């Protein structure tokens, strides 16, 4: 089992085995969750604030549709894409004149 020593200011170097297992690279961000006397460490991916709303929407859609038929989901996604393209085309047409 890998181990590490806590250094000055609480710094810890993750053992190579842990870095490789979690695919951690220099500059990556990790999340810590304390569970009793244990700590769970998870790599985090940060996104631009402007994109966070889109990911939140995807997460909500996934939760609502997790028990739905995959073919129904594909149909709904196709309809949403078609509607978005239609709106973009209309918006471009209004800008042109």
Long-range contacts (C-beta under 8 A, 24 or more apart in sequence): none
